[in-house]
Structure formats: C-alpha cells, structure tokens
C-alpha cells in the first residue's frame, strides 16, 4: 500500500476521488489529468492492487471507488507503531 502511495499522481487520484464523491470512471479521472488515459488506468490498477480503490464494472465502463476505510485502518496501524 505504501508503495502505491509513494507516487504523487496516485495520491492525486485518491484526493480527486475523495473530492468528487468517492467514485468516478477511469475516463472521468483521466479528463482531470494531463497524462493519458492509459497512464491513468495503470495508476488505478496499482491503487486497486493495493486495496485503496475498488473497481465495479458497469457495462463497458469501470467505476473506481475510494476505499477510505482501508486507508484509515492501515495508516492508523502504522502510526500506532510509533
């Protein structure tokens, strides 16, 4: 999870999801960034693999949802160590 968070573009995607109600399609997210749609989807795949976003297929689209609960849980466990 921390490897996924290390990339500033991925953190920006998470912030964008949070600011826009928590769910967006890959296309909606890609429209907000200067990099290509394929780059955005690669970042989303990394975030999904880390458990920071969930993916739901809706026809031809994929809706990405922020998993804020997981993010809070893991970061709290990490911070509790210190």
N, C-alpha and C positions, 0 to 999 in steps of 0.2 A: 504494500500500500504506500509506503513512504517513497519508494522508487517512482511510483506513478505521480505522487505529489511533488516530486523534485523538479518536474518540468513546468515552467511558468505558463505555457499555453494550456496545459491540462488544468492547472489551478484556475486560470481564467475561464475555462469551460465550466468548471464547478461553480464559480461565482456567478456566471451568466445564467446557469440553470437555476440557482437559488433566487436570483433577482427576477426571473421570468416565471415564477410559479412552480418551479421544480421539474417540469417536463417540457421537452422540445424534441422535434425531429432532427435528424442529422442535417438536413437541408436548412432548417431554421437556424441552427447553430452555425453552420458554415457561412451563412449570409452575414453573420456578425463579425467574422474574422477576415484578415487579409490573406490567409493561406487557403489553399484549395480544399474542395470538398473531400477529396481522398485523404488529405493530411488530417482534416478534422475527424474523419471516421477512424483513422489509425489511432488518434489520441483517445477517441471514445472507446475503442477496443481495449486499450491499456487501462482506462478507468473502469471499464466493465470487469476485466480480469482481476483487478484489484478490489472489486466489490464496492466501489464508490458510486457507480451508477448501475441501474438495472435497465434491461432492454425488453421492450414489448413490440412484437410485430403487429402492425395494423395494415393489412393488405400489402402494398409494396413498400410502405414506409416502416421505419423503425423509430419508436418513441423512446427516448432516453430520459430516465428519471433519476434525480439525485437521491442517493441513499444517505441522508444526513444522519440518521440514527447510527449507522455503522461507522461513519466518520467520527461522530462524537464518542462512541464507545471505544474505538481503537486509540484515538488520541488521549482520551481520559486514562486508559490503561497505561499508556506510555508515560504520561505526565505523573501519574501516581507513583511510578518507579522512583521519581526524584522527589 
